[in-house]
């Protein structure tokens, strides 16, 4: 029995960035801030395409995943039937429940996880909400990925995996809307306004921020109209390769997170741009802010805390 009781923290919430590099960097930060040396069961919760793999790679550098966007390792799926792996193979194991249950019975998975923990190993479980009803043991730390990234260290009374799943599952659609609208805006800025590579990316709730060192000479109302014209044509949005996205008939556009998009622009709800650049006096930059979803929000409302 452990003689350490961790300080309780209900939720920590982060913007869920787009792109492998930004997700991996955030994963590294979450690991440094929230993981302890004796955390043996880590639950990851989120839908396909939410960026779980990139976040895990940032949290656990060098960990070989059972599957990611590039490959699938059948040996690592089947190894849970071999108890010798608990001693000889690794100190940290990764399971993806959606893949694992296609090859393994649930009682075998439960047995493996319990034996691994009892042997002093660490187990990272993607789609932990699918394992919890059979395991009947909550994770020591849970991370949900949707519109935002929620980090929680459950206590005796929760939260339960389903609580986290309900939040991130319902909110992921807004992250996909935002990323698609952001890339359409960026494509126009690069190709029509010749402003390619002059901005950095930042985040705001249900929106995006393009940060410029110098104030661009452009009409924001005109830019918004052009973006909306593309959205209103209901063009297909498709993954092209790991660094490009395809919008309808347009040439592929460079993108750091091509899997995190809607499938058609008609899914983007109420896109709009704030009609003025926002001056950041601390960093001496100008911010162009785009929003999606219903509701009129002022600048003061963008990052106002709220309850889930």
C-alpha positions, 0 to 999 in steps of 0.5 A: 500500500502506498503511503503517499496521498497526492494533493487533490486537483479537480480539473486542469484545462488546456487549449487543444492545439492543432498539429503534431508538434504543438500537441507533443509539446503540450504533452511534454508540459502536462507530463512535467506538471501532472505526472508523478513517478508512481503513477501506474495507470494513465487513462487517455480519452478521446475520439479518433483523430483528436490527437491522442497519439501525438499527446502521448508521444510528448508525454512519454518520449520513446514509447512505442505505441501499439498503433499510430497514424503511420503503422500498426504493430500486431505483436504489441497487440498480442503480447498481453497473452504472454506474461513473460512480457511483464518482466522482460519486454518493457516498464511501460505498456501502451494499449488502445482499447478499440484495437485491443478488443478486436484481437483479445477478450476483455477478461484477458485485457483486465488480467494483463492490466492488473498484473502489469500494475502489480508488477510495478509497470506503468500502463497507458490506456487509450479509450480508457472509458471502454476498459473501466466498466470491466476493470472496475479501477479508475486511472490515477490520472485521466486526460481527455482530448476534445475541444480542450484538453482536460487533465484530472486526478480522480478521487474516491468520488470521481470523476469517472471516465464516462464524465470525461468522455461526455465532455470531450466527445461533444466538444471535438466538433468545434475544434474541427470546425475551428481548424478547418476555418483557420486553414481556409483563412490561412490559405487565402492569406497566403495565396491571395494576399501574399502573406505566406509565413508571416504569422504564428498560431495561437488559440482561443475558445472556439476560435483561432488566433493568427499573430503578426509582428506587423499589422497587415494591410488588409480589409478584414470584412473582405477577408471574412466574406471570401472565407464564408464564400468558400465555406458556403460552397460546401466543399469537401475537406480531405486529408492529403498527406501528413503535412497537407490538407485538400479543400475541394478543387484547390491545390493542397495546402500546408497543414500541421494537423491534417487529420483534425478537420471537418469532412465538408465545409458545411459543418462549420457553424457561424464563422466570423472574424473580429473586425479589428486587429487586437494589439498585444502590448506585452509582445508587441504583436497584432492578433487576427481572431476567428470564431465559430459557433453560435453566440455573440462574444466580445474580446473580454468573453473569449477566455472567460472561465465556465463550467463544463 
